[in-house]
Amino acid sequence: MPKTSARLLALLSLLQTRRDWPGTLLAERLDISLRTVRRDVDRLRELGYPIAAVKGPDGGYRLSAGTELPPLLFDDEQAVALTIALQVAATTLGGGTGAAAARALTTVRQVMPSRLRHRVDALQVTAVERPATRPVAPVGGDVLLAISSAVRAHEILRFDYGAETADRPPRRVEPHHVVTWDGRWYLVAWDLDRSDWRTFRADRITLRIPNGPRFTPRELPGGDVATFVAGRFRGAGDGTTGWPCQGTAILDLPAATVARYTREGIVEELGADRCRLALGSWSWPSLAAAIARFDTEIEVVGPVELLDAFDHLARRFARTAANAAVRPR
C-alpha cells in the first residue's frame, strides 16, 4: 500500500479526471479497501477539497466547487498548456488581468519539475502591438467577470458608457457575448433603447447595479458571434462576414504572385501572366486602392461603383501631382 501522502495525491488526481467515481472503482484503482477510501476522502475534506458523497448502489464521490480554490494537480501536458496560456495572457492583456497572469505564471513555474520547466522556458512570447495614437485602455478583471456573469445568466445590464454625462439615463442592453478584437475587449449586446445590435468597448463601460430582469436570448445576425463581429468591424451593418464593397478586376500578373499578397481575396488564374481578383473592402475608394497597389495594368470587371472609385482616385492623384509641381522646391 502506498504511503498516505502519495495515496491522497493519487486519489485527488483520479477525482479530477471525471465527474463521479464509485467508491469500489476508486478502491480498485488505488489497490486499497473501501474503508481506506472513505478515510482518505475525509482527509482531503479536512485539507479544503469539497468532495461530495454521491448516492447509488455502491456509493461514490464527486469533487465539487467550493468557496475557496484548493491546490490542484495537473499532468505534464496540462501543466505545459497552462503555462503557455498564462505567458500569452501576461504579454497580451493589459491592466490587472495581465499582471495577475504574470504572477500566476511565476507561481506555477516555481513548483514545476525541472523536465517541464525546461520545456516551457524554451517558449518566450513577445507581444508586438501595432502602432497606435493612443494605447489600449486596460479592463479590470472584475468588470469582465461581471459582464460575463450577466451574459451567462441572461440578465439585462445597465451601464454608463464612455464620456456620456452622468445625468443621462444608463444604457440598457441584453448582453450576449464578451469578445476580443485587435487587443480590445468588447461586449456584443442588443441595445433595448435603440432596438439594434451594438458592440461596446469594455474599457468604456461603468456598470450600474443591480442588473435588470432575465431575458430570452435573440439570435445573432450571421449565425454566430465570430461571423457577426467580423462583419461589424468590416463595416457590414447586417453583421455578415462579407465586406460592404466587393468588386472584381483582371490584373496583368501571375495568379501565384497576387495570391501571395492577398489574405481574403479570391484569385483565379487566366493565363501565365494574367489573373482575376475578387476582393472586398469597407469603401469603394479603399477597394480601388487595394487593387492598385499591385502596380500593374488593371481591367475592372465590376461593379460600376468600383470603376467610379478608380476615376475618383485618378482625379485626386492628378490634383496632388499638379499641386506638387507648382510648389517651389
DRENPATOR-923293 format. One record per residue: residue in one letter; y, x, z of N, C-alpha, C in turn. Coordinates in steps of 0.05 Angstrom, whole numbers, plus 5000, padded with zeros to 4 digits. Atoms other than C-alpha are relative to their C-alpha. Layout:
! residues N
aYXZYXZYXZ ...
This chain:
! residues 329
m497650175000500050005000502550185000 p497649845001506950294982501649975026 k498350024976511950435037501849764998 t498450244999516349865059502450014982 s497549985017522750115025499349984971 a500850015028519250234959499049734992 r501150265005515749574964502249794997 l497850185001522249204977501550034973 l498749955025525449524916498449894977 a501850115021519449334873500149705000 l499950294998519748614898502749904989 l497450085010527248574884500250024970 s500049975029526248844815498549784985 l501550225011521048314800501649745001 l498550254997525447754827502349984980 q497850005018530947964779499149954971 t501050015027526547914717499449724990 r500550275008525147164717501149815021 r498750194982527646524748498349945025 d501750074978521746314791497550185000 w502449834997516046734819498149865020 p502050104980509746414851499350235019 g500649804980508146774916497550154994 t502649875006500946904894500350214978 l499649815022503347244830501550255010 l498749774988508147684869498150185016 a502049854984502547884916498250164982 e501849865018498148054857501450234986 r498549795013503548464822500550245018 l499449784981505148864884497650105015 d502549934987497948904908500349995030 i499750054972499648624976499149725006 s500850274993497848005015502349804998 l497950205001501647345011501750015025 r498549984975503547435084502150234999 t498149775002506748115068502349924981 v497950095017510547795011502149845015 r498250164984513547285059501750175018 r498549824982515547835108502150164984 d498149845016518748255052502349834990 v497850185009522647655027502049965023 d498350034976525347555098501750255003 r498549754998527448285099502350014980 l497950005021531248215033502249805007 r497950194992534747595060501850125021 e498349874980537047995120501950204988 l498349815013539948505072502249874983 g497950155014544147955039499249894974 y500950115025539847754980499349705004 p500550294997539946984972497449924985 i502650075012532546844959499249735011 a500750274992530746114959497049954996 a502850075002523845824970499749784979 v500550195021521045424911497549845008 k502350174993516544834926498049994977 g502150025020509944774889497350045012 p502749974989502444824896499650265015 d500449744988502645564911502650105014 g497449914989509945604934501150224982 g498849795016514646114905502850075009 y497449904992521346464907501850034976 r498049975021527746494867502450155011 l497649864993533546984870502449854990 s497750185007539746544872502650145003 a497449904996547146654871501049955028 g499150024973550346784938503150015002 t497149984997557346844967501150284996 e499249725005557547604960498150124980 l501749865020554848084908498450215014 p501649804988548948464936499450234981 p500749795018546449124908498049904979 l501850095022542849044841498450244990 l501749805012537349414806500049974970 f500150005029537449604732497950194990 d501849815013532249904687501850194983 d498549795014534250504644501749894978 e498450115023536450104583502349835010 q497950174989540449614625502350185011 a498049824988543950184662501750144978 v498549885022545850534597501849804986 a498450215013548249884565502449935018 l497850074982552449724627502250215000 t497949794999555950404629501550014973 i498650005026557450374554502149775000 a498250235000560449674563502450055018 l497949944981564549904623502050204988 q498349795011567150514586501849884978 v498450135020569350094527502149825012 a498150184987572649584573502250165013 a497949844987576250124612502050124981 t498249875020579250424548501449804983 t498850205018580949774512501549785014 l498750214986583049284566502350125017 g497849914984589749364600500149885027 g499550124975592349204668497850045020 g502049984978587949074729497249994991 t502750025010581848894688498950264990 g500949745010581549564653499750205023 a500249824977582749934719497549945016 a502550084986577149534753497550094985 a502349915016572449704696499650305004 a500149714996574150444705498850075027 r501249954973572550404780497149935000 a502850075001566050044766498450214985 l501449795015564150574715499550245018 t500449784982565251114767497849955020 t502050074980561050744818497250014989 v502650005012555250634771499150284993 r500849735009555351344744499250185024 q500749844977555051644814497249975010 v502750054989548451324831497950024978 m501949985022545251444763498250255003 p501749765002539251914756501250194979 s498849805018541252554720499249964971 r500950035028537052384659501649784986 l498450215012541151754648503050094998 r497249915000547852074666500650184976 h499649835023546952594612500249834974 r499950175024545652044561502749864997 v497550155003551851634577502450194998 d497849815002556252254585500450104971 a499849915028554752414512501749814984 l498350195013558651794493502850005012 q497250004991566151884500501649824982 v498550195016570351294477502950055004 t497149975000577551394459501349764986 a498750235012581750774446502550094985 v497749945017586650874389501349734991 e498850255006591450294385501950034976 r498250005022595350104323502950025010 p497249994991602750284327501349735002 a498750264995606849714354502850045011 t497349974989614149594371500049955030 r500250054972612049334439497150025009 p502849984991605849494480498849735006 v501450254994600648954491500349955030 a499750074972602148594556497349965013 p502650034986596448634607499749715010 v500750264989592948004631498450035025 g501549984975590547924703497349874997 g502750125000583247804713499949735013 d500050274987584847214758500949784981 v499150195020588546874701497749934980 l502250045019582746974653497749845013 l502150154987577746724704500849715004 a499150284996581946104719499949844974 i500150145025582645934646497149964991 s502850035008575246064632498649795017 s501250214983573345624691500749724990 a499150265011577445054662498649944974 v501450045025574145164595497149905006 r502750074994567245124626499849725013 a500150264986568844514670501249784983 h498750205017572544154612502249865016 e497850114985578744064655502650064986 i497449965013585743974627501650205016 l498349794988590244574640503049924997 r497150035001597644534657501250285005 f498849734996601945164649502750014987 d497449925013608845444634499350224980 y500849815021608745854570502450164992 g498049815010612846464553502649985013 a497350004989620346434561501049725003 e499150274997620545684566501249965028 t498650044975625345454621498249855020 a501850124979622145254687500449705003 d499550294996625344564686498749834978 r501350155021621544374623497249915010 p502650094992615143964630497950214992 p502049805007608944414631498449924975 r501850065022604444474571497449885011 r502550124992598244034576498050034977 v501949945022592144254537497249955010 e502850004995584744154532498950274992 p500949735006582144874537497250004988 h502649995013576345044491498750285000 h501249745001575445794485502150215009 v498449774995578146454511499050224981 v500849815021578146974455501850255001 t498449775004580647674440500550044970 w499349955028584247844375502050234999 d498249785003587348514358501150105027 g499149894974587648744431501349815019 r498850194983590448104459498049785008 w501650234992587347524498501449744993 y498850265009588446814472498349775011 l501350254993586846114495500149824975 v500150195021584545644440499849725013 a499950254985586244934461501249784982 w498750235013588144234438502449925016 d497550074987595444104455500349705001 l499950294998595843404482502749884992 d497350105007603343324472500750034971 r499549955028603343594401497849904982 s502350115015596643294380499150194978 d500849805019594543934347498650235014 w501349764989590244554357502050235001 r498249784996594045154384498650245012 t501049764987592745874404502350105018 f498049914981596446124466499350285010 r500449734989597346844487499649985031 a500650024972594246914556502050145017 d498049864984599447414580502649855003 r497650164997604846884570499549745016 i500750244985601246344610500450035030 t499750024970603446174681498849735008 l501550244994598445674708501449845021 r499250184979600345064748497549875011 i502350134987595444764797500949745013 p502949975008591544344805499749934970 n500750085027588044244738500049704997 g500050295005588143564705497149894999 p502750125000582243094695498250134979 r501949905019576043254656500349864973 f499850115027575643134581497550054984 t502249975018570543074526500850204978 p499149805019570943704482500049894971 r499850075028573243604410498650214983 e501249815018570143934350502250174987 l498049825012573944544326500049984969 p500049985029576244564253498650254992 g501549765009571845044214497250025011 g502750014990565744904257499550185024 d500449834977566245484307502550165005 v497549884991571345884345500850244982 a499449765017570746524302501349914974 t498950105025572046134238502849895004 f497450124995577845754269502150225005 v498049804993581346364299500750184976 a499549835023580446794237501849854980 g498350155018583446234195502849975009 r497350044989589346114241501750264997 f498549765001591346844243500450104971 r499549945028590846884167502149814989 g497950185009595846314162498949734990 a501150265009591045744145500349795022 g499450204980593645134182497649845009 d502350164993586944774180497950155014 g501949844985583345344215497650084985 t502249905015578845534158500250304995 t499949705003576946254141501550084975 g498749925024580046224072502950065003 w497149944999586846534061501549774987 p498550225012592346034045500750054971 c499449935028593746403980497750174989 q502249865012587946613936500350014969 g499749975029588046883865498150204988 t501949835015584247273812501550164979 a498749835020586347853768497950194989 i501749805013583048343719501450265001 l498949734997584149083732498650194982 d501149795017583149673686499050235018 l501349804983578950043738497149935003 p502950064995571450113752499749835025 a500550184977568749583799499450165025 a500749834976565950133845502550115013 t497549894989572950423854501549785015 v498550224987576249753870498549905025 a501650094977570549543917500350185024 r499849814978571450173958502549955017 y497550044985578449963978500649705004 t499650294996577449213983498149905022 r501650084977575048954050498949714997 e500850285000574748204037500049884972 g499950115027575648123962497250004987 i502450015016570247963911500550144974 v499649835024569548483856497749954981 e502150055021565848323791500450204978 e499949805021564248873740500249864973 l499750115027566648713669499550214979 g500549775018565349393638500250265015 a500049744986565350133653502550055015 d497449954988572750143669501749755002 r498650264999574449413679498649825019 c501350184981573248903734501849775006 r498550244991575348223761500150015030 l499649994970578148193832501149735009 a499150254987578647543872500850085029 l498949904975582947653934501749785013 g498450194986586747263987502050145018 s498049894982592947364030501649775012 w498650214985597846994074502449894984 s497950105017603146924019499550114971 w500449925028603546983943501250284994 p499049735005608147593942498350225013 s501849794987603647963992497450034984 l502449985016597647793948500550164975 a499349845024601148063886500350295007 a499749724992603048693924497350135006 a502749894994595848783948498550074975 i501349945026593348753876501450234986 a498449795014598949203850499550285012 r500449734987597049763899497950164986 f502149855014591249943854501150174977 d498649825019596350263806498550014973 t501350015026593250033741501149764985 e499250245016594249523685498749755012 i500950244986593548813713500349764981 e499950265015591948153678499449785020 v500350224981593047543722498349784988 v501650235009587547023714501149745010 g498950244989590646523760499950015031 p498550225011593446123792502850084991 v497349945010600546073764501850105022 e498449904978603346203834499850305003 l500349714998600546903832501650134978 l498449895022603747033764503049995007 d497250034991610446773791500650215021 a499549804979609647243851500350284987 f499649755014608847843804502850024987 d497350015012615147623767502150045022 h498149984977618747553834500250295010 l500049724991616748253856501250194979 a498949835021618448553789503150005000 r497150024999625548293793501250135025 r499049874975626248523865499950304998 f500249715003623749223849502150104979 a498049925020628349253788502850025013 r497449994986634349093833500150245018 t500149764982632149623883500550254984 a499749765016631650143828502950024989 a497350005011638349943798502050085022 n498249934978641849983866499850295007 a500449724994638850663878501350184979 a499049845022641250913810503050045002 v497049995000648650763823501050135026 r499149884976648851073892500350304996 p499649715003651651783898497750155014 r502249844989646252303912501250245015 
